[in-house]
Amino acid sequence: MKQWKVVITGYGSVGKQVARLLMLRQDHYRKQYGMEVILVGTARSTHGVYDEKGLQPSVLEAFAAEKKTGDMPFSGSDFIRSCQADVLIETGPSQFETGGPGLAYIRHALETGMHAIAVSKGALVVDYAGLSALAKQHGVSLKISGATAAALPTIDLLQYNLAGCEIQAVEGVFTGTTNFVLTSMMDEGISCEEAIARAQQLGIAEPDPSFDVDGWDTACKVTILANAAFGAQLTLSDIAKSSVREVTREQIQLWQQSGKTPKLIGSIRRTPEGLRASVELLAVDSAHPFANVKGTTKAIRVETDVMGDLLVIGGKSDPVAAAAAALKDLEHILSLQ
Ligand SMILES: NC(=O)c1ccc[n+]([C@@H]2O[C@H](COP(=O)([O-])OP(=O)(O)OC[C@H]3O[C@@H](n4cnc5c(N)ncnc54)[C@H](OP(=O)(O)O)[C@@H]3O)[C@@H](O)[C@H]2O)c1
């Protein structure tokens, strides 16, 4: 049976779940694709672990438990090269200013003929066009579901399900954490700070919640979707952006009295002046399809020329769902082999 080798960069909440699900599904890959899919390597910020025969769960557990060494210079790109894998799954930090280590890793993977699956957003925000061109040049795939709302189908919906249509507009509730904060404020009358603290207690928000609540996460997803699905050349600074921290209790009461619901909505729209992309805090009325999208639930609405409008609501917002989205991408690549 043909072997298919996987390397994961970043071994945190998502990376661990990718490894776990990948091992659980090995039998499925054999039956469905006739492939022996094995995880040969994974890397953290300071070092990696490798086994050409496939990493065993006990080795991965020990690797995850190791303390960071900190003082050893680590070249993730050299590590990736030494793994000689068929596909890289990138689950490191989303550094949207520089692309972070993920940008170098994905570039390196594509240049050396590996397929790449991005869950982190930084590399895609900084250079989607360059990475996509690199993938084409080397005859490999660059897949991005995990970075574009993960369990909520966005990029696949736009690129595959609506292929041939002209997409006129996309709008979405793309960040589960932000939606949880706004829903908690509306339903429980708590302040934004209290809602953020609750999200942190439940493990929904990061210790530093700014990436999500200040709209960066949604803006990253909008930038990537605009560039990948509309062929735009937007940078993050082209996206006007709101933060949910602007919302006060008084404002919430006014919206409640007028039957409105606040949502942080990322949108991309074709206009006569060109593509318009933004992240706005909007108060939608009760008839709007996003009005009842509550908690960490996400949603996307698409307007097309000939297939009409589409709405998808749901999909979990957690590391398991993000890992599953990356492995959906893996299956799409496997189905082409
Ligand atoms: N969590 C979610 O639900 C979710 C959903 C969708 C997308 N994402 C995206 O997925 C990515 C991972 O999220 P996470 O929650 O798993 O983060 P996390 O728990 O903080 O894990 C990040 C991992 O990246 C590693 N890392 C940092 N710098 C590195 C480098 N230079 N080379 C190799 N590895 C490096 C860290 O290493 P150490 O272990 O040594 O610190 C850690 O293992 C993020 O980009 C996030 O935006 C997350």
The ligand as a Gaussian input file, in Angstrom:
#p B3LYP/6-31G(d) Opt

LIG

0 1
 N       -7.581000      26.981000      18.729000
 C       -8.518000      26.986000      17.792000
 O       -9.680000      26.631000      18.008000
 C       -8.161000      27.446000      16.383000
 C       -9.142000      27.421000      15.377000
 C       -8.776000      27.783000      14.081000
 C       -7.492000      28.207000      13.803000
 N       -6.582000      28.265000      14.821000
 C       -5.218000      28.680000      14.501000
 O       -4.399000      27.533000      14.672000
 C       -3.130000      27.915000      15.147000
 C       -2.778000      27.100000      16.382000
 O       -3.698000      27.384000      17.401000
 P       -3.537000      26.671000      18.821000
 O       -4.760000      27.016000      19.573000
 O       -3.171000      25.236000      18.615000
 O       -2.278000      27.462000      19.404000
 P       -1.310000      27.019000      20.591000
 O       -1.985000      26.026000      21.481000
 O       -0.759000      28.244000      21.166000
 O       -0.119000      26.218000      19.838000
 C        0.801000      26.862000      19.025000
 C        1.935000      25.902000      18.744000
 O        2.829000      26.537000      17.829000
 C        4.149000      26.262000      18.282000
 N        5.106000      27.219000      17.739000
 C        5.341000      28.514000      18.093000
 N        6.378000      29.005000      17.365000
 C        6.812000      27.991000      16.560000
 C        7.857000      27.864000      15.608000
 N        8.684000      28.866000      15.330000
 N        8.029000      26.663000      14.990000
 C        7.215000      25.613000      15.272000
 N        6.202000      25.671000      16.161000
 C        6.006000      26.852000      16.794000
 C        4.054000      26.335000      19.805000
 O        5.223000      25.735000      20.345000
 P        5.435000      25.482000      21.929000
 O        4.622000      24.264000      22.232000
 O        6.888000      25.235000      22.037000
 O        4.955000      26.714000      22.621000
 C        2.755000      25.538000      19.999000
 O        3.045000      24.166000      20.002000
 C       -3.187000      29.423000      15.392000
 O       -2.570000      30.041000      14.302000
 C       -4.668000      29.737000      15.438000
 O       -4.950000      31.035000      14.947000
 C       -6.874000      27.881000      16.090000

